[in-house]
């Protein structure tokens, strides 16, 4: 239940901060006006500048900023403890990340949809514009190269994923055609598109695509070249042709994933299986850098990321149809990313512990030894029983059920009263086989 409580408190906090702090920034700092002229209407060209419903542009903006960053970085940062990770994600998102994204968006909208590198010259000087452009160019170069290589490696490792990924392109193009040419309902059409896309998984499973080496270039290199060509073509097409419908489909996928994570937390918590087992704080974990400053650069996209300014000023500012929509798109998208990062913390800090619960582990060779400095879980020795949040053992050889030894919070007095002794006649180099003489549930 502790994981569920964290999730609820953080989610309520995001909702409250959106309606109070976010709206305060919009009304008192940026003076948003629904009547103000915006680039998408003033410079509408049907290619880059296209007035778009806030729900659609929210989908594009959210999927553009919420890639693997808030997932991978958060998973790694749990090594310093789940408490600092949660605090940094919440505080960073609310008062830094969301304000940064929102600010970059609204400033670009008030400068004809120019990118952050371009309007820097207006507010600083032309030399800063050149330096900023150079930084942005190098950053995008690195991002494109890394993501291209990562996806190429995924295609090479999992050939079943090739067809589902590439079929999303024609599905998205057809979705854009239905919405913008035939006047189809965007929500209904996009939901159908998501269902069709999920159906392509079946095709991918039975028809894996294995890329051969071509002209001495390995498969990953061939895929990288193809992906770079795709990126160039996609960037030159009108946003209504591929970018908007593709990202709207992707936003549905992210929402579905978030909903499944939330349902997983709810069912696991009420089933009594979800408990935080990760350490609360580890300022200097063994064989890892210290918390300061590495926590704050490891969790970047989940709290604040300068890359988001490129999305706000690069594409989103040219499609938001009203200044009043910018709060939902800029500030709201970042809070949604913080929500994703929070769920990742819970999944890592508590979800992994489910793998050691009696319902999942039936190993009779691990048990909780109450009379020694060590406890043994699945044959792996871990020091400091009193410092552990979780210990478990399965003493089938003692005649008890396989779930007989399950302990939580021994340090706080909650334990199962297990008294163990070494099993005679057995010798294990790094584990102890124990009998349990007494047993009771926590």
N, C-alpha and C positions, 0 to 999 in steps of 0.2 A: 504493500500500500504506500510505502514511502515514495516509490517511483511515480505512482499515480498522482500523489499529492504534489510532487514537483511539477509534473506536467500541467496539472490544473492551475496551479499558482502562476506559473510562467505564462500560460496561454491567457489567463484573465489579465495579467499584467500587460501583455501586448495590446489587448483590446482597450484597456483603460488608457494606456499611453497614446494609442492612435487617436482616440476621441478627445483627449485633453491636450497632450503635449504636441502631437502632430498637427492638430487643428490650430493650436496656439501659434506654432511656427508659421503655418500657412496664412492665418488671418493677421497676426500682429507683426511678423517679420517680413514676409513676402507680399502681404496685402493682395492675396489672390482675388481675381475678379472674373466672374463668368462672362462678362461683357468684353474683356480685353481681347485684342487681336492676337491670333496665334499663327505661327509659320505654316501649319498644316492647311489653314484656310487661305491665308494671304498668298502663299507661294505654291498652292496646290498644282501638281503637275502629273498626278497619276502614276508616278514612278517612285520617288522618295517621299514627297510631301503629300500625304493622304490623310484627311480627317478620319479618325477611327474611333469606334466605340471604346469606352474605357475598359470594358471587360476583355476585349480582344487585345488591346495594346498592353493591358496588364499581363495577359498570357505571354506575349512576346517578351516583355521586359523581365518578368519573373524567370522564364526559362533561360534567358540570356545571361542572367547574373548567377542563377542557382545551378551551376554545373556540379562537378565533383568536389569543388573547393570546400563547401560547408559540410561535406560528408567525410572526405579523407582527412582534412586538417583536424576536424573534431575528434575523429577516431584516434589519431595520433596523440592529441593533446590531453587525452584522458590519463596519460601517464603521470601528469602532475596533479591528478585528483579531479573528481567530478564537481566539487564545489567551486573552485576557481574557474573551471570551464563554463559552468552555468552562469556564474556572475558576470564573466567577461562577455559571454554571448548576449545576455539580456541587456546589460548596461551599454555595451558597445553598440548593439543594434539600435536601441531606442534613442540614445543621445548623440551617437556619432554616425554609425553606418547609414541609418535611415535619413538623417538630416543631410548627410553628405550626398546621397543619391538624389534626394528631393531637391536639394539646392542646385546641384549640377543640372538637373532637368529644367527647373524653372528659369535659371539664368540663361541656358541655351535657348529656351523658348522666347525669351525677351531679346535675343540676339539673332533672330532669323534662323534659328535651328543650327547655328554654327557649333562645331565641335569645341571641346574645352581648350584645345591647342589654339584655335583661331580666336576665340574671344578673350584669351589671355592677353593678347596685344592691346586690347581696348582698356583693360583694367590694370595692366602692369606696363609692359613696353614691348616693342617689336623683337628685341633680342630674346626676351623670355618666351615669346611665341615660337621662335626657332628652336630653342632648347627644349621646350615642351613638346613640340612636334617630333623632335629627334627621339625623346624618351618614349613617346607614344608609339612611334614607328618601331623602335626596338622591342618594346613590350609586346606589341601585336605580332611581330615577327616570331618572337619566342613562343607566344601562346599558340599561334597557328602551327608552328613546327611541333610543339609538344603534343597538342591534341591530335594533330594528324598522325603522329607516330603512335600514340596510345591507341587510337582507333584502329590503325593498321595492325598493331599487335593483337588486338581483340579479334579482328577478322581472321588473322592467321591462326590464333589459338582456338577460336570457336567458329568454324566455317558455317555452322547452323545459323549464326546471327546475320550473315551477309544479306540474304534475301529479305528478311523482315525490315532491316535498316534501310535498304535501298528502295523497297516498295513504298516506304513512307513518302518518298518524293512524288511519285505520280498521284498517290492518294491525296497529298496536300495540294497539289496543283488542281486536281479535280474539285476539291473542297473550295478552293478560292474561286474557281469558275462558277460553282453552284451559288456561292454567297454573293459574289460581286456582279455576275452576269445574269444569273437566273433569279436572284432575289430570295434564295432559300434562307430559312431561319438558321442563324449561325450556330446556335447552341445545339439544335437537333442534328444538323448536318455534321457538326464536329463530333458529337457522341457516336453517330453512326460510323464516322471515319475512324475513331478510336477502336471500335469493335472490329471493323474490317482489318485494321492494322494488327490487332491481337490475333486475328485468324491467320495472318500470314506466318505466325510462329510455327504453325503446323507444316506449312510448305517448307520453311527453313529447316525444320527438324528432319524431314524426309529427303530434302534436296540441299545438302550442304555444298557450299562453293569453296573449293580449295584453289587458291591462286598459285600457279606455277611460277618459277623463276623465269624472267624474260630478259634476254640479252645480258645475262650475268647479274641482273638485278634481283635480289631475293624477294620473296613474296611481300614482306613488310614494306620494302622499298617501292614495289609496284603499287600497292594499295595507297601508300603515302602520296605518290604522284597523282593517282586518280582522285584522291580526296582533295588535293590542292586545286586540281582542275575544276572539280565540283564547287569548291569554295569561291573560285573566281566567277564562275557562271552564276551561282546563286546571288552573289553580291551585285551583279549588274542587272538582274531582272527587277521588274517593278515589285515593290514590297507586297502588293496584293496577289501576286502570282505564286510566290513560294514562301517568303519569309513569314508573313502574318499567318497564313493557314497552317504552316508547318509548326510554328511555335505555339499556336493555339492548341493543336493536337498534343504537343509535348507538355503544355501546361496541364491538360487533363490527366496525362500520365503521372505528373508530379502530384497532383491533387489526389489521384487514386492511391498512389504510394503513401502519401501522408495519411490518408484515411485508414489504410490498412495498418500502418504503424500505430495509429491512435487506437484502433480496435484491438490490436494485439496487446497494447499496454492495458487496456480496460479488462479484457478477458483474462489475461495472465494475472493481473492484480487481484481481481475478485476471486480468482481461482486459488489464491494464496501461493502462487508460484513465482511472483516477481518481487525480488528483493535486491536492493543495491549491494553489490559485493565488492565493487571497486573502492579503493581508498578514497577518503574524503579529500585529503590534501597530502601531496608529496612535493615539497619545495625543491628537494634535490634527490631525485630518484637515482638508483645505482645505474651506472653506465649510460647516463643520459644527461643532457645539458640542464642547467638550473631553470626553474620556472620563469624567472625574470632574465631576459626579455622574451624567451623563446615561446612561452604560451601565447603571447600577443601577436606573434608573427606566424605561428602555426595555425591558429584559428583566425583567419583573415576574412574570407568571404562570409563566414557565419557571424561576423561582428562588424567589420568595416573593411572595405576594399576599394582602392583607388581605381581599379579596373572598371568598377561600376559606372564611374563618371563617363567612360567611353561609350557605354551603352546608353546612358541618359542623354548625352549630348550628340551621340552618333546617329541613332535611329529613332529612339522613342520621342525625342523633342519634335521631330518632323511629322509625328502621327497623332499626338495628343490633340484632341479637337477643342479643348477648353482648359483654361487655367485651373478651374475648379476640379478637373479630373486629375491634375498632376499630383495631388496629395495621395489619392488612391493608387496611382501608378508608381510614383517614386517612393513615397514613405511606406505605403502598404506592401509593396513587393519585398522591401528589405525586411519588414517584420515577418513576412511569410518565410523568408529565407532563415531568419532567426528561429522560427518555429521548427523548420527542418533540422537545423543544427541541434536544437534542444532534444528532439526525438532521437537523434543519433547518439547524444550523450546518454540518454536513458537506455537505448538499445545496447550500448557497449557496457555501461556501468551496471545495469541490472539484467539485461537480456542474456548476456553470456553466462551469468550465474545459473540460469535455468538448465544449462548443460550439465550441472553438477547436482541437480536435485534428484531425489530418489526416484522420481517418475522417469528419469532419463538414464540414470546410472545403475547398473546391476553388478558392479564389480565387487566380489567378496573379499578382495585383497587389500582394501583400504578401510581404515576405521579411525575413530576419534579416541585417542589415548589421553585420558584425563590426568594421569599421574606422571606425566613426563614433560620435558621442555619442547617436544615436537608433536605434531599431529600428522597423520598420513592420509592423504586423499588419493585414492586410485593408485597407490603405490608410489606417489611422488612425495618426497619429504619437504615439509615447509616449516620454517622456524616460527616460534612465538605463538603458541596457541591463544594466549590471551589477547594478542593483537590482531586476531583474525575475525572477520565478520562471518565467515562461513566455514564449517567443518562437517564432514559427513563420513559415514562408513556403512558398509553393508555386510553384516556378519552372518551370512547364511550358515556357516559351519557351526555356529553356536546354537542353531535350532530356532533362531528368531526369523521373522519375515525379512525379505531383502530390504525393506524400507526401515529397518529397526533403529538405525542410528542417524539422526538428523538434528544438527545443532545450529542454533543461530545466536549471535550476540553473547557468547560465553563471557566476554568481559563485563557485561552488564547483568550477569546472573541468570540468563535464560539458557538452560542447557538440558540435556536429556538424561542426565544421571548415568552416563555410561562408564563402567569400570572395566578396563581392558587389561589383558595380560598377553604376553607373547604366546603364540600357538606352538606347542612343543613339536619337535621333529621337523620343523621347516626353517629354512634359512634363506632370506632374501637380502641381497646386498644393499638395497636402498629403500626397503619398505618393511613393514611389520604386519604380520597377520594376527589379528586379535580375536579373542572371544569376548563377548559382552555378557557380563553376569547380571546386570540390572538394566532395565529399560523403561523409559516412559516418554511420552510425547511432550514437546515444549508447550 
